[in-house]
């Protein structure tokens, strides 16, 4: 039996908002509080659009006036990453040489900051940051991208959550996501929660050509997470990570064909916290323009993928040790 948002106590509402801010996905919160997932998602989206009342939700307007090449990756989970998949991603970027690079979040695994049982062999937060820095530097060397964006994922949020639990530390300006991800040194814009492509509306009704976000749903099957996200944005073009799956969906609407893309992970497929997860590794390349987005998904299998007429193969160990 489901209940509605209005039936919740003010304490439960505040707790849901707090947990959502810390990275708990909508599906999990809906199940925990016996709410309908879609309804809760819409409610939280409304809360985000009125961010001043609740928490600091950061967005960025990506403005494109002519066709530009774009490279997108997600869910590296450095510390639980797959070195072979990471190498493939660099090779794809080098071949494609994009104008724009977007990292959809969960850059680090932040295992040491997890509220769940921790693997004693897990890398430190600093080691995970260094692995990210090395990867981003490699992308900088092999591409000429001038626009580089990074989004905040739920695993990344573990860092700020840990900071806020220590009284007084939150006010220290150096303890922010920009410093955490070395964005100034790497040439990335400050981390955000949501990227609008050619936003035409206002803050409440942004009406963008496409929305890039880490993702809030982790549904069971490929494509179902991005479909739920697309519906939350009133049937707009959407690009997400988070689910660790690879998919593209299309829908015909009165406004035309809209697309949704799920970008896979660069994490190892035998993580320490799951026995046999239904995940896939991939990156995306494509084009964005004044009024469109078109992506190609490159599935990575055992260090191999294809782009155009080229087969990319890298050698080495599949999984982090």
C-alpha positions as a printed NumPy array, in Angstrom:
array([[  0.   ,   0.   ,   0.   ],
       [  1.54 ,   3.29 ,  -1.125],
       [  1.323,   6.616,   0.666],
       [  1.676,  10.14 ,  -0.733],
       [  4.186,  12.872,  -0.002],
       [  1.56 ,  14.944,   1.804],
       [  0.881,  12.055,   4.187],
       [  4.491,  12.   ,   5.382],
       [  5.516,  13.727,   8.571],
       [  7.746,  16.784,   8.324],
       [ 10.526,  14.723,   9.941],
       [ 10.265,  12.027,   7.259],
       [ 10.269,  14.653,   4.488],
       [ 13.387,  16.267,   5.89 ],
       [ 15.057,  12.855,   6.23 ],
       [ 14.225,  11.898,   2.632],
       [ 15.674,  15.177,   1.366],
       [ 18.798,  14.675,   3.491],
       [ 19.347,  11.117,   2.266],
       [ 18.693,  12.131,  -1.334],
       [ 21.248,  14.916,  -1.005],
       [ 23.753,  12.362,   0.273],
       [ 23.282,  10.157,  -2.784],
       [ 20.607,   7.593,  -1.854],
       [ 18.741,   6.81 ,  -5.085],
       [ 15.041,   7.511,  -5.611],
       [ 14.159,   3.817,  -6.014],
       [ 15.608,   2.961,  -2.606],
       [ 13.923,   5.892,  -0.867],
       [ 10.556,   5.095,  -2.456],
       [ 10.733,   1.502,  -1.262],
       [ 11.857,   2.526,   2.208],
       [  9.027,   5.026,   2.722],
       [  6.341,   3.162,   0.714],
       [  6.036,   5.851,  -1.964],
       [  5.585,   5.541,  -5.723],
       [  8.979,   5.985,  -7.36 ],
       [  7.814,   8.263, -10.19 ],
       [  5.851,  10.48 ,  -7.817],
       [  8.774,  10.799,  -5.418],
       [ 11.122,  11.543,  -8.304],
       [  8.931,  14.392,  -9.504],
       [  8.637,  15.769,  -5.989],
       [ 12.391,  15.74 ,  -5.448],
       [ 12.894,  17.357,  -8.83 ],
       [ 10.607,  20.178,  -7.74 ],
       [ 12.655,  20.525,  -4.588],
       [ 15.861,  20.721,  -6.625],
       [ 14.407,  23.433,  -8.837],
       [ 13.782,  25.493,  -5.704],
       [ 17.204,  24.735,  -4.333],
       [ 17.589,  27.818,  -2.142],
       [ 15.   ,  26.412,   0.248],
       [ 16.781,  23.118,   0.794],
       [ 20.376,  22.736,  -0.381],
       [ 22.879,  23.971,  -2.894],
       [ 22.06 ,  22.301,  -6.217],
       [ 24.513,  23.345,  -8.915],
       [ 23.763,  23.475, -12.646],
       [ 25.652,  24.563, -15.733],
       [ 24.358,  25.839, -19.07 ],
       [ 26.299,  24.261, -21.927],
       [ 25.727,  26.538, -24.92 ],
       [ 26.464,  25.15 , -28.374],
       [ 25.773,  27.235, -31.477],
       [ 27.269,  24.863, -34.068],
       [ 27.965,  21.144, -34.327],
       [ 30.494,  19.922, -31.77 ],
       [ 31.992,  16.498, -31.05 ],
       [ 31.386,  15.182, -27.544],
       [ 32.915,  12.35 , -25.491],
       [ 31.058,  11.063, -22.433],
       [ 32.128,   8.612, -19.741],
       [ 30.734,   7.702, -16.339],
       [ 31.169,   5.723, -13.143],
       [ 34.926,   5.224, -13.143],
       [ 34.786,   4.342,  -9.429],
       [ 38.544,   4.754,  -9.103],
       [ 39.617,   2.297,  -6.458],
       [ 37.158,  -0.236,  -7.885],
       [ 37.962,   0.617, -11.512],
       [ 38.942,  -1.682, -14.357],
       [ 42.367,  -0.517, -15.641],
       [ 41.742,  -2.168, -19.015],
       [ 38.409,  -0.381, -19.539],
       [ 40.024,   2.914, -18.487],
       [ 42.734,   2.423, -21.129],
       [ 40.095,   1.713, -23.785],
       [ 38.266,   4.93 , -22.845],
       [ 41.48 ,   6.915, -23.357],
       [ 42.052,   5.269, -26.748],
       [ 38.502,   6.071, -27.878],
       [ 38.905,   9.69 , -26.805],
       [ 42.25 ,   9.943, -28.589],
       [ 40.774,   8.601, -31.83 ],
       [ 37.659,  10.797, -31.673],
       [ 39.37 ,  13.981, -30.38 ],
       [ 36.223,  15.691, -29.041],
       [ 35.516,  19.373, -28.502],
       [ 33.588,  18.601, -25.291],
       [ 34.2  ,  16.027, -22.548],
       [ 31.605,  15.198, -19.883],
       [ 32.224,  12.986, -16.858],
       [ 28.805,  11.935, -15.498],
       [ 29.996,  11.263, -11.966],
       [ 30.952,   8.565,  -9.467],
       [ 34.526,   9.364, -10.364],
       [ 35.808,   7.822,  -7.147],
       [ 34.4  ,   4.884,  -5.241],
       [ 35.043,   6.491,  -1.824],
       [ 34.845,   3.033,  -0.269],
       [ 36.539,   4.192,   2.946],
       [ 33.708,   6.712,   3.454],
       [ 30.89 ,   4.248,   2.846],
       [ 28.257,   3.692,   5.516],
       [ 28.24 ,   0.02 ,   4.512],
       [ 30.74 ,  -2.698,   5.366],
       [ 34.188,  -1.675,   4.15 ],
       [ 36.805,  -3.782,   2.405],
       [ 40.   ,  -3.516,   4.494],
       [ 41.991,  -3.691,   1.238],
       [ 40.255,  -0.629,  -0.209],
       [ 42.405,   2.223,  -1.448],
       [ 42.521,   5.473,   0.472],
       [ 40.6  ,   8.514,  -0.72 ],
       [ 43.875,  10.175,  -1.713],
       [ 44.902,   7.148,  -3.793],
       [ 41.535,   7.261,  -5.588],
       [ 41.996,  10.993,  -6.265],
       [ 45.448,  10.368,  -7.702],
       [ 44.115,   7.679, -10.035],
       [ 41.456,  10.126, -11.274],
       [ 44.11 ,  12.808, -11.803],
       [ 46.25 ,  10.436, -13.872],
       [ 43.267,   9.439, -16.014],
       [ 42.145,  13.029, -16.592],
       [ 45.698,  14.095, -17.429],
       [ 45.856,  11.287, -20.002],
       [ 42.643,  12.556, -21.604],
       [ 44.124,  16.047, -21.7  ],
       [ 47.21 ,  14.768, -23.485],
       [ 45.322,  12.909, -26.225],
       [ 42.478,  15.379, -26.876],
       [ 42.113,  19.095, -27.562],
       [ 38.795,  19.515, -25.756],
       [ 38.235,  23.054, -24.498],
       [ 34.999,  22.356, -22.601],
       [ 35.408,  19.778, -19.837],
       [ 32.641,  19.112, -17.335],
       [ 32.352,  16.866, -14.288],
       [ 29.166,  15.928, -12.443],
       [ 28.775,  14.841,  -8.841],
       [ 27.694,  11.229,  -8.334],
       [ 26.336,   9.583,  -5.216],
       [ 29.709,   7.975,  -4.432],
       [ 31.442,  11.342,  -4.867],
       [ 28.897,  12.814,  -2.449],
       [ 30.324,  10.599,   0.281],
       [ 33.207,  13.079,   0.505],
       [ 31.035,  16.127,   1.226],
       [ 28.804,  14.052,   3.49 ],
       [ 31.869,  13.121,   5.555],
       [ 32.919,  16.775,   5.7  ],
       [ 29.505,  17.958,   6.884],
       [ 29.462,  15.469,   9.743],
       [ 32.509,  17.175,  11.261],
       [ 31.366,  20.346,  12.965],
       [ 33.096,  23.405,  11.526],
       [ 34.798,  21.647,   8.61 ],
       [ 32.042,  22.484,   6.132],
       [ 32.93 ,  26.172,   6.359],
       [ 36.518,  25.605,   5.218],
       [ 36.531,  26.819,   1.578],
       [ 39.321,  24.449,   0.52 ],
       [ 37.108,  21.452,   1.334],
       [ 34.985,  21.557,  -1.787],
       [ 34.46 ,  19.447,  -4.878],
       [ 36.644,  21.645,  -7.092],
       [ 39.695,  21.037,  -4.949],
       [ 38.759,  17.409,  -4.411],
       [ 38.749,  16.76 ,  -8.179],
       [ 41.675,  19.081,  -9.057],
       [ 39.412,  20.884, -11.533],
       [ 41.599,  23.989, -11.832],
       [ 44.728,  21.97 , -12.55 ],
       [ 42.937,  19.715, -15.033],
       [ 40.99 ,  22.432, -16.837],
       [ 37.53 ,  21.2  , -15.812],
       [ 34.735,  23.534, -14.826],
       [ 33.627,  23.368, -11.177],
       [ 31.608,  20.173, -10.474],
       [ 27.833,  20.413, -10.88 ],
       [ 24.762,  18.237, -10.393],
       [ 23.076,  18.881, -13.739],
       [ 24.142,  20.164, -17.16 ],
       [ 21.651,  21.757, -19.55 ],
       [ 22.407,  21.694, -23.276],
       [ 21.122,  24.954, -24.808],
       [ 18.635,  25.769, -22.065],
       [ 15.747,  27.778, -23.508],
       [ 13.472,  28.103, -20.506],
       [ 13.761,  29.372, -16.961],
       [ 14.974,  27.698, -13.77 ],
       [ 11.638,  26.093, -12.962],
       [ 10.938,  24.985, -16.564],
       [ 14.365,  24.815, -18.184],
       [ 13.217,  23.319, -21.525],
       [ 16.694,  22.307, -22.631],
       [ 17.701,  20.366, -25.737],
       [ 19.224,  17.732, -23.449],
       [ 19.914,  17.094, -19.778],
       [ 23.097,  15.466, -18.484],
       [ 23.028,  14.131, -14.93 ],
       [ 24.541,  11.318, -12.925],
       [ 21.181,   9.612, -12.497],
       [ 18.78 ,   8.892,  -9.691],
       [ 17.259,   5.571, -10.754],
       [ 18.922,   2.16 , -10.799],
       [ 16.209,   0.014, -12.351],
       [ 16.606,  -3.669, -13.032],
       [ 16.956,  -3.668, -16.834],
       [ 19.049,  -1.66 , -19.279],
       [ 17.135,   1.364, -20.537],
       [ 14.554,   1.447, -17.766],
       [ 16.573,   3.863, -15.615],
       [ 16.982,   6.433, -18.375],
       [ 13.34 ,   6.04 , -19.381],
       [ 12.271,   6.933, -15.834],
       [ 14.646,   9.904, -15.927],
       [ 13.281,  11.018, -19.292],
       [  9.731,  10.91 , -17.967],
       [ 10.81 ,  12.986, -14.971],
       [ 12.033,  15.644, -17.399],
       [  8.737,  15.601, -19.335],
       [ 10.098,  13.465, -22.152],
       [ 13.319,  15.333, -22.892],
       [ 16.626,  14.077, -24.296],
       [ 18.58 ,  12.753, -21.322],
       [ 22.029,  11.274, -20.699],
       [ 22.745,   9.465, -17.426],
       [ 25.171,   7.097, -15.73 ],
       [ 24.657,   5.567, -12.276],
       [ 22.94 ,   2.323, -13.372],
       [ 26.216,   0.85 , -14.746],
       [ 24.336,  -0.337, -17.829],
       [ 24.433,   0.586, -21.493],
       [ 21.298,   1.476, -23.423],
       [ 19.567,   3.879, -25.754],
       [ 15.829,   4.49 , -25.844],
       [ 13.76 ,   6.541, -28.269],
       [ 10.259,   7.912, -27.968],
       [  8.118,   9.776, -30.442],
       [  6.41 ,  12.774, -28.864],
       [  4.394,  15.718, -30.241],
       [  7.647,  17.683, -30.098],
       [  9.534,  15.087, -32.123],
       [ 11.793,  12.098, -31.44 ],
       [ 13.543,  12.228, -28.097],
       [ 16.393,   9.985, -26.984],
       [ 17.713,   8.731, -23.694],
       [ 21.175,   7.282, -23.159],
       [ 22.549,   5.18 , -20.309],
       [ 26.331,   5.269, -20.244],
       [ 27.96 ,   2.2  , -18.74 ],
       [ 30.664,   1.998, -16.119],
       [ 34.456,   1.865, -16.206],
       [ 34.421,  -0.023, -12.917],
       [ 35.49 ,  -3.629, -12.625],
       [ 32.736,  -6.161, -13.239],
       [ 33.687,  -8.204, -10.195],
       [ 33.502,  -5.529,  -7.486],
       [ 34.202,  -6.359,  -3.877],
       [ 30.621,  -5.538,  -2.858],
       [ 28.62 ,  -7.577,  -5.391],
       [ 28.825, -11.202,  -6.55 ],
       [ 27.644, -10.997, -10.165],
       [ 26.277,  -7.53 , -10.985],
       [ 24.315,  -6.964, -14.19 ],
       [ 26.652,  -4.217, -15.384],
       [ 28.306,  -3.286, -18.659],
       [ 31.273,  -1.12 , -19.538],
       [ 30.988,   1.577, -22.183],
       [ 31.674,   5.154, -23.222],
       [ 29.875,   7.379, -25.723],
       [ 30.911,   9.604, -28.605],
       [ 28.712,  11.779, -30.749],
       [ 27.629,  15.232, -31.754],
       [ 25.626,  18.021, -30.162],
       [ 24.214,  21.004, -31.975],
       [ 21.918,  23.944, -31.55 ],
       [ 18.813,  21.761, -31.354],
       [ 19.917,  18.111, -31.282],
       [ 22.063,  15.423, -29.686],
       [ 23.163,  12.158, -31.287],
       [ 25.406,   9.641, -29.532],
       [ 27.012,   6.295, -30.329],
       [ 27.564,   3.865, -27.453],
       [ 30.806,   1.906, -27.475],
       [ 30.507,  -1.255, -25.392],
       [ 33.813,  -2.416, -23.894],
       [ 34.425,  -6.136, -23.531],
       [ 37.712,  -7.554, -22.26 ],
       [ 39.663,  -4.502, -23.363],
       [ 38.053,  -4.246, -26.787],
       [ 35.612,  -1.89 , -28.479],
       [ 34.986,  -0.379, -31.894],
       [ 34.69 ,   3.175, -33.165],
       [ 34.004,   3.915, -36.81 ],
       [ 35.977,   1.394, -38.833],
       [ 38.57 ,   0.869, -36.123],
       [ 38.813,  -1.934, -33.569],
       [ 40.489,  -0.81 , -30.35 ],
       [ 42.286,  -3.491, -28.342],
       [ 44.385,  -2.852, -25.248],
       [ 46.429,  -5.37 , -23.309],
       [ 46.768,  -5.893, -19.571],
       [ 44.91 ,  -7.141, -16.534],
       [ 41.127,  -6.861, -16.656],
       [ 40.515,  -5.837, -13.093],
       [ 42.083,  -3.725, -10.409],
       [ 43.974,  -5.666,  -7.784]])
